[in-house]
């Protein structure tokens, strides 16, 4: 692999890493940055194209076995590496990937599957919740995720790190019209929309028989699902709780719902 040693954090070839805390920079430039050796390795092993890899000198020996042969690998002394990212650099490895075009919903609907599992998030803004949800969806075999335009960027550094690189493998569709796409799933493809809520009239999860085609809708941590999405649902369900607990973290709840619908 082309290992390029440089001694200055001001090296212009490292500008994407130097500006890594500017959230809009990588998103709109068609690039994204990940951190940690484990996540960078999973990115390198995926079908995403890499622009470069950045490694602190003290970590090079730990990652050299999986470094791609055709991707520039920039190596800096640890102190210079810390200056680039602007905070204490624990991970020692970062990588820059090239974004792919947004996947088309038709790609998944044209297959004509008898069974279909979908997770829809109109507005999930917390990076940690999104990262855990992506990891859970891949672990349990969700066909694809449908994310609204108000959702956090799934390729954001924190999301990819919390997902432990599973975001590079879990199919995701970004939609600019969630209502249109959910209605299409419901009316044209027989997908049952399932609202996950806390309301008293919701059916306890243990009593729900999972349909062959379903789309589980999850709200965000602060607001839950808005009334509009609840009213479109074919099934409204909730997790029965004890001891006065009024709710669960959305990513924890999602794991419970998904296990019931996919593994029961």
Steps between C-alpha positions, in 0.01 A plus 500: 500500500622857435610604851567872509682633804459865574614703799251786498131513581486792256563270203229595248433136416358461850247781478196269517625373838607845618144627448330188631291686760333706226193278458391656172837472328511128436125463449480745215838419347397140434738365764469368854751429775507214750714441806648197681686209352200268518266733312766594244569131437132428442482793263803369310336157473167640377407601145557869577790663321768648727664836439775457760594370845668697777702318768709621793850353494450304822200310353638411158630157599157404634314569176752437225365151424163624374599829338382502136774480239361779281404766756734776625588449868623815673712442810578771756669515838239478776538860616444631147203268458340648811537849354310396187183380663490769767445270798685223681540237232431166668415297193817548299330411172260688275382437147328706234240331282313612189124520532280292272180627340188463712342160447167494318198353675411318176818294538342321795140493380569351157628174648145385581586335831227315688642631826632849564639669811548876510588754768381857442623803695334829404722702735776335701756766584717338768820350350537232768143379462541490124827309525354240736187466287704441184709237676186330632331503159796329338536248783135396474478504120283804419462528123546876496461818702300801383631827646322835481674817393512625861700198618864524597746416223558121525859549382578750774817400692320435826229296331745279313707452815201401716375270224849341505516536123172317434371811324716405200304177459146573617280611203369853559270718289485875568160640406395860446133401529437247775123526465511414132727202547318353800168535318648323200629215715160469663269522199708355216703232677282393792749607765342539843608822670570447869512796739710443812339715767429536875126564483246305707303376200806342337513121478763341727788372290460147632153486342606617154536238228770628263372544144710369212563852373542771761652841557580590860483876553712652777489856628783693656598504866331823596174500303431141403287452189293799398122455489504514121710185473304317768176558311640342185591176681325166452628378837571701815709313754688559822738324738340423835715636783514456876600699804369836382740517206337723240728441202813339360782649298388481138796289388441253786128484421578448131704191582208350691247578227726368225580179681128433546417573137798321344602220733186392678 
